[in-house]
Amino acid sequence: MAKIGLFDLEKHFAFYGAHHNNPVNIFIHMLFVWPILFTFLVLMYFTPPLVNISLPNSLIPNYGFLFTMIYAGFYVCLDVKAGSLAGLLCFICWVSGSFVAHQLEFSLAWKVVLVAQLFCLTGQFIGHGVFEQRAPALLDNLLQAFLMGPFFVLLEALQLAFGYKPYPGFHARVKAKVDADIKEWKAENKKKKNM
């Protein structure tokens, strides 16, 4: 069933989808979005603990854990089935990212993260500039782009692989919103060029 407000999956998916409509750009994002989240969590390993709780295997309840909880909770609220899978993937990224960070230590970890982030972000900017020919969503709404990116590419993958839809009529309604947004964007661009 469709939700409203902050948990309006159609609205979020349509916003992100309007900026990611080209199949090559979508594929590029499928390759690079989750590694960006993973490497971000590697870096967050070095933030101070939020509470003094002893966890096994060098896991620390720090800002990385907090971001993981926010992402996972938000995704479950958007769609229980796909959101639960996305939440599980977030926790896998946090646990494995913590392990990698612990092994590398900060002096090497930040360099690895920097290179990985630059590589992944460059790939996405190429996807937008060459294939999508539209600025990335993060230029319109930074928070929504980073928060929705991992969930968007997971939903795309689930749809392509299994025909998944959060509820009947979801894809048709989102496609109508995406088409309307793209049409409006093209009209604005044409208007700017004619000025």
RABELWO-V791581 format. One record per backbone hydrogen bond with DSSP energy under -0.5 kcal/mol. NH is the residue of the N-H (numbers start at 1). CO is the residue of the C=O. E is the energy in kcal/mol with one decimal. If there is no record, write none. Layout:
NH_CO_E ; NH_CO_E
This chain:
7_4_-1.2 ; 8_5_-1.7 ; 9_7_-1.4 ; 12_8_-2.2 ; 13_9_-3.1 ; 14_10_-2.5 ; 15_11_-2.4 ; 16_12_-2.5 ; 17_13_-2.9 ; 18_14_-2.1 ; 19_15_-0.7 ; 19_16_-0.8 ; 20_17_-0.7 ; 26_22_-2.5 ; 27_23_-2.3 ; 28_24_-2.5 ; 29_25_-2.3 ; 30_26_-2.3 ; 31_27_-1.7 ; 32_28_-1.8 ; 33_29_-2.6 ; 36_32_-1.4 ; 37_33_-1.8 ; 38_34_-2.8 ; 39_35_-2.7 ; 40_36_-2.1 ; 41_37_-2.2 ; 42_38_-1.8 ; 43_39_-2.0 ; 44_40_-2.1 ; 45_41_-0.8 ; 45_42_-0.8 ; 46_43_-1.6 ; 47_44_-1.8 ; 50_61_-3.0 ; 51_61_-0.7 ; 53_51_-1.5 ; 55_53_-0.7 ; 55_59_-0.6 ; 59_56_-1.4 ; 62_60_-2.4 ; 64_44_-0.7 ; 66_62_-2.2 ; 67_63_-2.9 ; 68_64_-2.2 ; 69_65_-2.5 ; 70_66_-2.4 ; 71_67_-2.9 ; 72_68_-2.9 ; 73_69_-2.7 ; 74_70_-2.6 ; 75_71_-2.6 ; 76_72_-2.2 ; 77_73_-2.0 ; 78_74_-1.7 ; 79_75_-2.1 ; 83_79_-2.3 ; 84_80_-1.8 ; 85_81_-1.6 ; 86_82_-2.7 ; 87_83_-2.8 ; 88_84_-2.3 ; 89_85_-2.4 ; 90_86_-2.2 ; 91_87_-2.3 ; 92_88_-2.4 ; 93_89_-2.3 ; 94_90_-2.4 ; 95_91_-2.8 ; 96_92_-2.7 ; 97_93_-2.6 ; 98_94_-2.3 ; 99_95_-2.0 ; 100_96_-2.6 ; 101_97_-2.6 ; 102_98_-2.5 ; 103_99_-2.1 ; 104_100_-2.7 ; 105_101_-2.7 ; 108_105_-1.1 ; 109_105_-2.9 ; 110_106_-2.0 ; 112_108_-2.2 ; 113_109_-2.8 ; 114_110_-2.4 ; 115_111_-2.3 ; 116_112_-2.6 ; 117_113_-3.1 ; 118_114_-2.6 ; 119_115_-2.5 ; 120_116_-2.7 ; 121_117_-3.0 ; 122_118_-2.3 ; 123_119_-2.2 ; 124_120_-1.9 ; 125_121_-2.6 ; 126_122_-2.5 ; 127_123_-2.2 ; 128_124_-2.2 ; 129_125_-3.1 ; 130_126_-3.1 ; 131_126_-0.8 ; 131_127_-0.9 ; 132_127_-2.7 ; 133_128_-2.7 ; 134_128_-1.1 ; 139_136_-1.6 ; 140_137_-1.5 ; 141_137_-2.5 ; 145_141_-2.5 ; 146_142_-2.2 ; 147_143_-2.5 ; 148_144_-2.9 ; 149_145_-1.7 ; 150_146_-0.5 ; 152_148_-3.3 ; 153_149_-2.3 ; 154_150_-1.7 ; 155_151_-2.8 ; 156_152_-2.5 ; 157_153_-2.3 ; 158_154_-2.8 ; 159_155_-2.5 ; 160_156_-2.7 ; 161_157_-2.8 ; 162_158_-2.3 ; 163_159_-1.7 ; 164_158_-1.6 ; 170_167_-2.0 ; 173_169_-2.2 ; 174_170_-2.6 ; 175_171_-2.7 ; 176_172_-1.9 ; 177_173_-1.8 ; 178_174_-2.9 ; 179_175_-3.0 ; 180_176_-2.1 ; 181_177_-2.4 ; 182_178_-2.8 ; 183_179_-2.3 ; 184_180_-2.3 ; 185_181_-2.6 ; 186_182_-2.7 ; 187_183_-2.1 ; 188_184_-2.3 ; 189_185_-2.4 ; 190_186_-2.4 ; 191_187_-2.2 ; 192_188_-2.3 ; 193_189_-2.2 ; 194_190_-1.6 ; 195_191_-0.5 ; 195_192_-0.8
